[in-house]
């Protein structure tokens, strides 16, 4: 059975101990030769053990990239990630792409002692091939090939929904009578106001009614007269 590195180290210690005790030159020579041989064996076995021992990967802090710009051509949708100084100098193996359910991600490993990661919002349309290019010393370009050569109005479904919500006007607001809205507002101000506010509103309403204007309030405002 082959001896272990630990056993050879123990043999080396024992030979060194005996060498210090030896009186005859012949014994010293034999022990010295054995010591040299054991030292070589220990050295070689340590080298093999170091190679076989998995190296612990250094854990780096991770920064999330939240700022980006996008553009498109006839064939590609492009996302630009900037403010990445030094990216041109790292290995392309440090730039890892992935995708899942319409979202496209990239992790840039060990850039200036940090990992950087970005995930796109869910894209408006499906895309094909996903690649990247290092544009200059501080910019990474992500490229997604369009399945159809049509112009995208938005990059993501989220942007499309946000625009639709912004443009949407509730039906109740479309059909509301302007004079009724003013009346409701004045009533609210009157109900919630102090005595001075109530006097001011009542006076304005009375003057408007006397002039035939009615402030757009139709039949009047209960509690103001």
Secondary structure, 3 states (H helix, E strand, C coil): CCCCHHHHHHHHHHHHHHHHHCCCHHHHHHHHHHHHHHHHHHHHHHHHHHHHCCCCCCCCCEEECCCCEEEECCCEEEEEECCCCCHHHCCHHHEEEEEECCEEEEEEEEECCEEEEEECCCECCCEEEEEEEECCCCCEEEEEEECCCCCCCCCEHHHHHHHHHHHCCCHHHHHCCHHHHHHHHHHHHHHHCCHHHHHHHHHHHHHHHHCCCHHHCCCCCCCCC
